[in-house]
Amino acid sequence: ISKTTACMELRLVQPQLGHPDASEPVSYTAFEPTFTYPIFGEQEVVFGYKGLSIKISYTSGSLRIYPCIDYKQKYEPGSSSSATTTATPEGPDDVSNMLLDFLPKQDCFSNYDEFVRAVQEDAESFRPIGEKIHEYSRESSESGEEHFEIYRTSFINEKFKKYHRRMQFFVLLLIEGSSYIEENDEKWEIYTVYKRQNTGGSTIYHFVGYCTTYPFFYWPECTRLRISQFLILPPYQKEGHGSELYQTIYSTCMSRNDVKELTVEDPSEDFADMRDRNDMRYLNTHNAFDKLVAPVSRKTMKELRQKFKLTDRQMQRCIEMYLLSRVN
Ligand code: ACO
């Protein structure tokens, strides 16, 4: 029995930059999945292998995929060496097929050299899809200033629809209880974050994370925008990118007359924490709570909620945090 959360690895692969004679033409950043049960079942295990390794490599921007399954020994039904294994009588699990049920087959390479060629070609040619709505920079101790861009798009864009089929695998592995969204519904609004790297006269984009939002009806003729899936890939977490993405979506809501409320579907603890910090920062810099003292009337609560487009519950949380922060 192999525990898939331990033997599975995801890799973001990019060309080896600035090292023309480097022995490897590519380099990568790796991370592990948090969950694998959508693919391998509730127990997150596969049967029939010793020394199983599942490595799924992605070109870092265009997200084309090279799944590689390796093992030291495989259970063969009927063979004498299999007598002591715990594999099912039907034989070992078909890991490749289990994965390919969730990956877009036409964008998966079976040959490593072809994948490496794609890493090099796509680094030159891949550009984010959609409309650029925000950009920002970060100081990095390793490489000086780093640049990031946020784009907005939808499934009306056929090119993006195909790209999203490659992207969505990450949410299964990193967001608890997530599932694939309906790509034929053109109302989804999707925000993507990229790192833009300028190197030797060319520009390379690396995928950082994304958020899917859905516009629901808000009586009588407005919109409640709901954040559905929100993900920053592990190598980029805790660097402020989630906050930038959330603030960008929130600012979009504040500037849109049709949007009356921003809600979140089933937020994780980490997301709720990040959202609280960002909402509090925005409310404080906009003097939302000036002169506010307990007890806060329903009327004040409603006015604040409507002005800042937060849900009743989220506004209550923020008011409580504000009042508690004032307690001596
Ligand atoms: N350097 C160091 N730390 C920083 C920096 C920085 N420059 N900027 C922010 N931080 C800290 C923040 O203070 C915060 O730390 P703390 O909460 O421990 O005090 C922490 O980093 C988080 O803030 P961000 O960096 O802005 O958040 P991040 O980019 O990590 O995104 C998120 C948060 C979305 C939860 C991400 O970790 C993630 O994708 N996790 C896995 C999937 C997930 O849980 N998604 C949400 C599911 S809910 C839903 O989809 C609706």
Boltz pocket constraint, residues with backbone or C-beta under 6 A from the ligand:
constraints:
  - pocket:
      binder: B
      contacts: [[A, 174], [A, 175], [A, 227], [A, 228], [A, 229], [A, 230], [A, 231], [A, 232], [A, 233], [A, 236], [A, 237], [A, 238], [A, 239], [A, 240], [A, 241], [A, 242], [A, 243], [A, 244], [A, 264], [A, 265], [A, 266], [A, 267], [A, 268], [A, 270], [A, 271], [A, 273], [A, 274]]
      max_distance: 6.0
